[in-house]
Amino acid sequence: MEIKSPLAQSFYVFQESGIFATSIDLYFYSKDPSQSITVQLRPLKLGVPDTTVYPDSEVTLYPNQINLSENSTVPTTFTFPSPVYLTGKTYHAIVVICNSSEYKIWISRVGEFDAENYSSTNSRQVLVSTQPDSGSLFLSQSGSTWSPSQYDDLKYTLYKAYFTLIS
């Protein structure tokens, strides 16, 4: 999917106590040769991404830091400067922002083949038959008004911190 304007993926934090997010892997098909791209974490309000950005959750990468993949298997990691607390039992959003239509990011679309396992000669192709995530993909022209894309989900991996109590 082209990123002409902001897009967002909502996700649910199931842990009641919340989590501390440390980084996000995204998967790119193409990139702009000179423009950077930014990822943020935001709360959802009334079912859509809010304009509020969680503290320490904004990361900008430059083209030389973006990995490309023709089959959605090579991640690009956006690491937060410090762990970002996300409240439990609630929805949050990953927001991707850039000023270029040359960035293309991998998504999953119900009714299409999984790119990771797809080839024209592969007899074991995997059809996406259900939403892979509990959230929704949102598209925006402005970054403040959002439209859900009901059959699409961003391909991402969100990492969280694990803490050990030392006495």
Disulfide bonds with the S-S distance in Angstrom:
none
